[in-house]
Amino acid sequence: MTTKTADAVSLTSATKRFGPVRAVDGLTLAIPRGQTVALLGPNGAGKSTTIALLLGLLPPDSGRAALFGLDPEQAVRQGLAGAMPQEGGLIPRVTVRELLTFVSGTYAAPLPSTGCSRSPGSKTCATAGWTGCPAGRRSACGSRWRCAATPT
């Protein structure tokens, strides 16, 4: 449960490393509810990594991230936070079925995934061969965008 007094965004001594590179180094940040903030800096400054920590996409190596007083994953699952990726592409090495399963898992009550059944004779993405198709690259299934669309 969120508290009315909790900051919308809170990072406490958050650190994230990628090998020898410290992308985020002991960042402490509190953003009150209702405030708009921009993260500005050159490439490699840690802006995207900070957002990934806040959304629970990456765990901090040390420190803590919270949204509305909750663990980021809990806040996202409750619909309190979301994000638009900075690039419009699909995720490389992920199949359409994996992508649909992941996205449906972010909803408390997802719609049924009947559009991707493996039923013989079904005119769905499975029988079209699309669910095994790598969503992030061109393949025998056609363009990656067509591959990501599930036929009805």
C-alpha positions as CSV (number, residue, x, y, z in Angstrom):
1,M,0.0,0.0,0.0
2,T,1.3,3.4,-0.9
3,T,1.4,6.2,1.7
4,K,0.2,9.7,1.0
5,T,3.4,11.1,2.4
6,A,5.8,9.0,0.3
7,D,7.7,10.7,-2.5
8,A,6.7,9.7,-6.0
9,V,10.3,8.8,-6.7
10,S,13.0,7.9,-4.3
11,L,16.5,6.6,-4.8
12,T,18.8,6.1,-1.8
13,S,22.5,5.6,-2.4
14,A,21.7,3.7,-5.6
15,T,24.6,2.2,-7.5
16,K,24.6,0.2,-10.7
17,R,27.7,-1.2,-12.4
18,F,28.3,-2.8,-15.7
19,G,31.7,-4.4,-15.4
20,P,34.2,-1.7,-14.4
21,V,31.8,1.1,-15.4
22,R,29.7,2.8,-12.7
23,A,26.6,3.9,-14.6
24,V,24.9,5.1,-11.4
25,D,27.2,5.9,-8.5
26,G,25.6,6.4,-5.1
27,L,22.6,8.5,-6.4
28,T,20.2,9.8,-3.8
29,L,17.1,11.5,-5.3
30,A,13.7,12.4,-3.9
31,I,10.9,13.7,-6.2
32,P,7.7,14.7,-4.5
33,R,4.3,13.8,-5.9
34,G,3.1,16.3,-8.6
35,Q,6.6,17.6,-9.5
36,T,8.0,17.3,-13.0
37,V,11.7,16.6,-13.4
38,A,14.0,16.1,-16.4
39,L,17.1,14.0,-16.3
40,L,19.7,15.8,-18.5
41,G,23.2,14.8,-19.3
42,P,25.6,13.5,-22.0
43,N,25.5,10.0,-23.3
44,G,26.7,7.5,-20.7
45,A,25.7,9.8,-17.8
46,G,23.4,7.1,-16.3
47,K,20.0,8.6,-17.2
48,S,18.5,5.5,-18.8
49,T,20.0,3.2,-16.1
50,T,18.4,5.4,-13.4
51,I,15.0,5.1,-15.1
52,A,15.6,1.3,-15.3
53,L,16.3,1.2,-11.6
54,L,13.2,3.2,-10.8
55,L,11.0,0.9,-13.0
56,G,12.5,-2.3,-11.5
57,L,13.9,-3.3,-14.9
58,L,17.4,-3.5,-13.3
59,P,18.2,-4.1,-9.7
60,P,20.5,-1.7,-8.0
61,D,23.9,-3.3,-7.0
62,S,23.5,-1.3,-3.7
63,G,21.1,1.2,-2.4
64,R,17.3,1.3,-2.8
65,A,14.8,2.5,-5.4
66,A,11.1,3.2,-4.6
67,L,8.0,4.5,-6.3
68,F,5.3,5.9,-4.0
69,G,6.9,4.1,-1.1
70,L,6.8,0.8,-2.9
71,D,9.3,-1.5,-4.5
72,P,9.3,-0.5,-8.2
73,E,7.9,-3.8,-9.4
74,Q,5.0,-3.5,-7.0
75,A,4.3,0.1,-8.1
76,V,4.4,-0.9,-11.8
77,R,2.1,-3.9,-11.2
78,Q,-0.4,-1.7,-9.4
79,G,-0.4,0.7,-12.4
80,L,1.2,3.5,-10.5
81,A,4.0,4.0,-12.9
82,G,4.9,3.2,-16.5
83,A,7.3,4.2,-19.2
84,M,7.6,4.7,-22.9
85,P,10.8,3.2,-24.3
86,Q,13.1,5.7,-25.8
87,E,13.3,3.7,-29.0
88,G,10.3,2.3,-30.9
89,G,11.9,-1.0,-32.0
90,L,11.1,-4.4,-30.7
91,I,13.4,-6.4,-28.4
92,P,16.0,-8.5,-30.1
93,R,16.2,-12.2,-29.3
94,V,12.7,-12.2,-27.9
95,T,9.9,-14.2,-29.6
96,V,6.4,-12.8,-30.1
97,R,5.1,-15.3,-27.6
98,E,7.7,-14.3,-25.0
99,L,6.8,-10.6,-25.6
100,L,3.1,-11.2,-25.2
101,T,3.6,-13.2,-22.1
102,F,5.8,-10.5,-20.6
103,V,3.4,-7.7,-21.4
104,S,0.4,-9.6,-20.1
105,G,2.2,-10.3,-16.9
106,T,2.4,-6.5,-16.2
107,Y,-1.4,-6.4,-15.8
108,A,-3.3,-7.4,-12.7
109,A,-6.1,-9.0,-14.8
110,P,-4.7,-9.6,-18.3
111,L,-6.9,-10.5,-21.2
112,P,-6.8,-14.1,-22.1
113,S,-4.0,-15.1,-24.5
114,T,-6.3,-17.0,-26.9
115,G,-4.8,-15.1,-29.8
116,C,-1.7,-17.2,-29.5
117,S,-2.9,-20.7,-28.9
118,R,-1.1,-23.7,-30.3
119,S,-4.4,-25.4,-31.2
120,P,-4.2,-27.3,-34.5
121,G,-6.2,-25.6,-37.2
122,S,-6.2,-22.4,-35.3
123,K,-5.7,-19.3,-37.4
124,T,-3.5,-17.6,-34.9
125,C,0.0,-16.4,-34.6
126,A,1.2,-19.9,-33.5
127,T,0.0,-21.6,-36.7
128,A,1.4,-18.8,-38.8
129,G,4.7,-19.5,-37.1
130,W,4.9,-16.0,-35.6
131,T,5.3,-16.9,-32.0
132,G,8.7,-18.5,-32.5
133,C,9.7,-15.6,-34.7
134,P,12.4,-13.3,-33.2
135,A,10.5,-10.1,-32.7
136,G,13.6,-7.8,-32.9
137,R,14.9,-8.8,-36.3
138,R,13.7,-9.5,-39.9
139,S,13.2,-13.2,-40.5
140,A,11.3,-15.7,-42.7
141,C,8.2,-14.4,-41.0
142,G,8.5,-11.1,-42.8
143,S,9.2,-7.7,-41.3
144,R,9.6,-7.5,-37.5
145,W,6.4,-5.3,-37.2
146,R,4.3,-7.8,-39.1
147,C,5.9,-10.6,-37.0
148,A,4.8,-8.8,-33.8
149,A,1.2,-8.4,-34.9
150,T,-1.1,-11.3,-33.9
151,P,-3.7,-12.1,-36.5
152,T,-7.3,-12.7,-35.5
